[in-house]
Amino acid sequence: MLELLTLTIVTCHEMNWIMTNSAETKKRDTYHHGDLKAQLIEATRLLVEEKGPDNFSVSEACRRAGVSTAAPYKHFKDKTEMLREVAAAGMVRQSQQMLAEIAPHADGTRARIVALGRVYIRFATTEPGVFRLMFTWSGETEDDESLHALGDSKLAVVQMEVAKCHGRNEITDVDRQKAFMLWSFVHGLSFLSIDGKLADDNMPTDLETLLDDVAARFVPEAS
């Protein structure tokens, strides 16, 4: 009788263990599908910030997200696609920040040009890993048409702001040229910043004054 009771207790304990682990496995395997992709993108983003895109591993992203190593392939073709998703999300996030930064300023003012430069550099210094991923990753982001389109849309914002400073609502070749020069300046300054090349004694003045000076050299202020 004692042996039977012991066996029953052990069996119940084993069944509870099996049911608990089965539930946990099921929970992992049926991870909220609406959240799985976003969770993996966020885990990838964090790893890119910590280790850079070239040192990113899918298995570590899965561990961070708390899913199996097979889970990403329900949403992504491969590692490159995961990184491209992070780059695309970074492009969108930077564009949103640019639009929010210029919103308080009146159309046709250089303050909007300065605001664009400010937020561009701030994004680079806040998310240097993603910024590098967007522009310099060795994993063939250069042939991704969707990333090119997102980049073009950001540049178009700068072009339109330059046009407005000239009192125009249409972008001309002159606006494109000046927008390219402005973008080249803040893009280069962004990389100098995140590469640690801008020690205090290397900056001729504070960033805000520098951006205002550059904007004044390239664009007028609409009357």
C-alpha positions as CSV (number, residue, x, y, z in Angstrom):
1,M,0.0,0.0,0.0
2,L,2.9,2.3,0.9
3,E,4.6,1.5,-2.4
4,L,1.4,2.3,-4.3
5,L,1.0,5.6,-2.5
6,T,4.6,6.5,-3.2
7,L,4.2,5.6,-6.9
8,T,1.1,7.7,-7.1
9,I,2.8,10.7,-5.6
10,V,5.8,10.3,-7.9
11,T,3.6,9.9,-10.9
12,C,1.6,13.0,-10.0
13,H,4.8,14.9,-9.6
14,E,6.1,13.8,-13.0
15,M,2.8,14.6,-14.6
16,N,2.8,18.1,-13.1
17,W,6.4,18.6,-14.4
18,I,5.5,17.4,-17.9
19,M,2.4,19.6,-18.0
20,T,4.3,22.6,-16.8
21,N,7.1,22.2,-19.3
22,S,4.7,21.4,-22.1
23,A,2.8,24.6,-21.3
24,E,6.1,26.6,-21.3
25,T,7.1,24.9,-24.6
26,K,3.8,25.7,-26.1
27,K,4.0,29.2,-24.9
28,R,7.4,29.6,-26.6
29,D,6.3,27.9,-29.8
30,T,3.1,29.8,-30.0
31,Y,4.7,33.1,-29.1
32,H,2.4,36.0,-29.8
33,H,2.8,36.1,-33.6
34,G,1.9,39.8,-33.7
35,D,4.8,40.5,-31.3
36,L,7.4,38.0,-32.4
37,K,8.7,40.0,-35.4
38,A,8.8,43.2,-33.4
39,Q,10.5,41.4,-30.5
40,L,13.2,40.0,-32.8
41,I,13.8,43.3,-34.5
42,E,14.2,45.0,-31.1
43,A,16.6,42.3,-29.9
44,T,18.6,42.7,-33.1
45,R,18.7,46.5,-32.7
46,L,20.0,46.2,-29.2
47,L,22.7,43.7,-30.3
48,V,23.7,46.0,-33.2
49,E,24.1,48.9,-30.7
50,E,26.2,46.7,-28.4
51,K,28.4,44.8,-30.9
52,G,27.9,46.3,-34.4
53,P,26.2,44.7,-37.4
54,D,29.1,42.5,-38.4
55,N,29.2,40.8,-35.0
56,F,25.5,40.2,-34.7
57,S,24.3,36.6,-34.4
58,V,20.8,35.2,-34.9
59,S,21.1,32.8,-32.0
60,E,21.9,35.6,-29.6
61,A,19.0,37.6,-30.8
62,C,16.8,34.6,-30.2
63,R,18.1,34.2,-26.7
64,R,17.5,37.9,-26.0
65,A,13.9,37.6,-27.4
66,G,13.3,34.4,-25.5
67,V,12.4,32.3,-28.5
68,S,13.8,29.2,-30.3
69,T,16.5,29.6,-33.0
70,A,13.9,28.4,-35.5
71,A,11.5,31.3,-34.7
72,P,13.1,34.0,-36.8
73,Y,12.6,32.1,-40.0
74,K,8.9,32.4,-39.7
75,H,9.3,36.1,-40.5
76,F,12.8,36.6,-42.0
77,K,14.6,34.8,-44.8
78,D,18.0,35.1,-43.1
79,K,20.3,37.2,-40.9
80,T,20.7,39.9,-43.6
81,E,17.0,40.4,-43.8
82,M,16.8,40.8,-40.0
83,L,19.5,43.5,-40.1
84,R,17.8,45.2,-43.1
85,E,14.6,45.4,-41.1
86,V,16.5,47.2,-38.3
87,A,18.0,49.6,-40.8
88,A,14.7,50.3,-42.3
89,A,13.1,50.9,-38.9
90,G,16.0,53.3,-38.1
91,M,15.4,55.2,-41.3
92,V,11.7,55.6,-40.5
93,R,12.5,56.6,-36.9
94,Q,15.0,59.2,-38.0
95,S,12.5,60.6,-40.6
96,Q,9.8,60.9,-37.9
97,Q,12.2,62.7,-35.6
98,M,13.2,65.1,-38.4
99,L,9.6,66.0,-39.0
100,A,8.9,66.5,-35.3
101,E,11.9,68.7,-34.9
102,I,11.0,71.2,-37.6
103,A,7.3,71.3,-36.7
104,P,7.6,74.2,-34.1
105,H,9.3,76.5,-36.6
106,A,7.7,78.6,-39.3
107,D,7.9,77.5,-43.0
108,G,10.7,79.2,-45.0
109,T,12.9,79.8,-42.0
110,R,16.5,78.7,-41.5
111,A,15.5,77.5,-38.1
112,R,14.0,74.5,-39.8
113,I,17.2,73.8,-41.6
114,V,19.2,74.0,-38.4
115,A,16.6,71.7,-36.7
116,L,17.1,69.1,-39.4
117,G,20.8,69.1,-38.9
118,R,20.5,69.0,-35.1
119,V,18.2,66.0,-35.1
120,Y,20.2,64.2,-37.8
121,I,23.3,64.3,-35.7
122,R,21.4,63.6,-32.5
123,F,20.1,60.4,-34.0
124,A,23.6,59.3,-35.0
125,T,25.0,59.9,-31.6
126,T,22.0,58.3,-29.8
127,E,21.9,55.2,-32.0
128,P,25.4,54.9,-33.5
129,G,25.1,51.2,-34.2
130,V,21.9,51.6,-36.2
131,F,23.3,54.7,-37.9
132,R,26.3,52.7,-39.1
133,L,24.0,49.9,-40.2
134,M,21.9,52.3,-42.2
135,F,24.9,53.6,-44.2
136,T,28.1,51.6,-43.9
137,W,27.3,48.0,-43.1
138,S,29.3,45.5,-45.2
139,G,26.3,43.2,-45.5
140,E,25.0,44.6,-48.8
141,T,22.5,47.1,-47.6
142,E,23.6,49.2,-50.7
143,D,21.5,47.0,-53.0
144,D,18.3,47.2,-51.0
145,E,15.8,49.3,-53.0
146,S,13.5,49.9,-50.0
147,L,16.3,51.4,-48.0
148,H,17.3,53.6,-50.9
149,A,13.6,54.8,-51.1
150,L,13.6,55.6,-47.4
151,G,16.9,57.5,-47.7
152,D,15.6,59.4,-50.7
153,S,12.4,60.4,-48.8
154,K,14.6,61.9,-46.0
155,L,16.7,63.8,-48.5
156,A,13.5,65.1,-50.1
157,V,12.5,66.6,-46.8
158,V,15.7,68.6,-46.8
159,Q,15.3,69.6,-50.4
160,M,11.8,70.9,-49.8
161,E,12.9,72.9,-46.8
162,V,15.6,74.5,-48.9
163,A,13.1,75.3,-51.6
164,K,10.8,77.0,-49.0
165,C,13.7,79.1,-47.8
166,H,13.9,80.3,-51.4
167,G,10.2,81.0,-51.4
168,R,9.4,78.0,-53.6
169,N,6.9,75.1,-53.2
170,E,8.6,73.0,-55.9
171,I,12.1,71.6,-55.7
172,T,14.6,72.8,-58.3
173,D,18.1,71.6,-59.2
174,V,19.5,74.5,-57.1
175,D,17.6,73.2,-54.1
176,R,18.8,69.7,-54.7
177,Q,22.4,70.9,-54.9
178,K,22.2,72.9,-51.7
179,A,20.4,70.2,-49.9
180,F,23.1,67.7,-50.9
181,M,25.8,70.0,-49.5
182,L,23.9,70.5,-46.2
183,W,23.4,66.7,-45.9
184,S,27.0,66.0,-46.7
185,F,28.0,68.4,-43.9
186,V,25.8,66.9,-41.2
187,H,26.5,63.3,-42.4
188,G,30.2,63.8,-42.1
189,L,29.9,65.6,-38.8
190,S,27.8,62.7,-37.5
191,F,30.5,60.1,-38.4
192,L,33.2,62.4,-36.9
193,S,31.1,62.4,-33.7
194,I,30.4,58.7,-33.4
195,D,34.0,57.9,-34.4
196,G,35.3,59.9,-31.5
197,K,37.1,62.4,-33.7
198,L,35.4,65.5,-32.2
199,A,37.1,66.2,-29.0
200,D,36.1,69.5,-27.4
201,D,39.3,71.2,-28.6
202,N,38.5,70.1,-32.2
203,M,35.2,71.9,-32.4
204,P,35.6,75.6,-33.4
205,T,32.3,76.5,-31.7
206,D,29.2,74.9,-30.2
207,L,27.1,72.7,-32.5
208,E,24.1,75.0,-32.6
209,T,26.2,78.0,-33.7
210,L,28.0,75.8,-36.3
211,L,24.7,74.5,-37.8
212,D,23.3,78.0,-37.9
213,D,26.4,79.3,-39.7
214,V,26.3,76.5,-42.3
215,A,22.6,77.0,-42.9
216,A,23.2,80.8,-43.4
217,R,25.9,80.1,-46.0
218,F,23.8,77.8,-48.1
219,V,20.2,79.1,-47.9
220,P,18.5,82.5,-47.5
221,E,15.5,83.1,-45.3
222,A,12.2,83.5,-47.1
223,S,10.9,87.1,-46.8
